């Protein structure tokens, strides 16, 4: 979310839509947290993946994170990312 639009709940709303669309098909959502947003992602159920370091181009405080999704049905993609 653009910096001037933050704090309005847009990121949370977009994440709820993404999670709803991915649930039942994928095992998890994975991302690289940048720009000091790890707290936001942690508050939404994401956690760091131990042993996975993002490429250096993402910056010093970047973190690879994931969030398990409920309700995956058989036959869907076996998603890691």
C-alpha distance (Angstrom), angle and dihedral (degrees) to the residues before:
residue distance angle dihedral
X1 . . .
X2 3.79 . .
X3 3.79 111.3 .
X4 3.82 93.7 -116.4
X5 3.83 90.4 55.1
X6 3.81 98.0 47.9
X7 3.78 122.2 114.2
X8 3.80 94.7 42.6
X9 3.80 98.1 97.1
X10 3.80 93.9 -107.8
X11 3.81 94.2 126.1
X12 3.80 91.8 51.4
X13 3.80 91.7 48.4
X14 3.80 92.4 49.3
X15 3.80 91.1 47.7
X16 3.83 91.4 51.6
X17 3.82 89.6 53.2
X18 3.79 92.4 47.6
X19 3.81 91.8 47.8
X20 3.80 92.0 49.0
X21 3.80 91.4 49.7
X22 3.82 93.5 47.4
X23 3.82 98.7 41.8
X24 3.77 114.6 102.0
X25 3.80 91.5 23.0
X26 3.80 106.5 52.0
X27 3.80 132.4 43.0
X28 3.78 96.0 -140.3
X29 3.78 149.2 -14.9
X30 3.80 116.8 -116.6
X31 3.79 129.2 -168.5
X32 3.75 145.2 155.6
X33 3.78 112.3 -111.7
X34 3.81 112.9 -142.6
X35 3.77 138.6 170.8
X36 3.80 97.0 34.5
X37 3.82 94.9 -57.7
X38 3.80 98.1 126.7
X39 3.82 90.4 104.4
X40 3.81 91.4 55.2
X41 3.80 91.5 51.2
X42 3.82 92.7 44.2
X43 3.80 89.8 52.8
X44 3.81 87.8 55.8
X45 3.79 96.1 52.6
X46 3.80 100.6 -89.7
X47 3.78 119.3 135.1
X48 3.78 134.1 -172.7
X49 3.80 116.1 -94.2
X50 3.81 106.6 -126.2
X51 3.77 113.4 -125.1
X52 3.81 96.5 13.0
X53 3.78 114.1 110.9
X54 3.80 119.6 -172.4
X55 3.80 117.6 -125.8
X56 3.81 113.0 -82.3
X57 3.81 91.8 -112.7
X58 3.82 90.2 76.0
X59 3.81 92.7 68.2
X60 3.79 138.3 -110.9
X61 3.79 99.5 -63.7
X62 3.80 97.7 42.6
X63 3.79 116.6 127.9
X64 3.80 132.0 -171.4
X65 3.81 105.9 -130.2
X66 3.78 137.4 175.9
X67 3.77 140.2 -169.7
X68 3.82 122.9 -155.5
X69 3.79 114.6 -128.9
X70 3.79 125.6 -140.7
X71 3.76 126.5 -126.7
X72 3.78 106.3 25.2
X73 3.78 109.7 175.6
X74 3.77 122.4 -146.2
X75 3.77 117.2 -95.6
X76 3.81 96.9 38.8
X77 3.77 125.5 114.6
X78 3.78 115.6 -68.3
X79 3.79 92.0 -127.5
X80 3.75 125.7 -168.4
X81 3.81 94.5 165.2
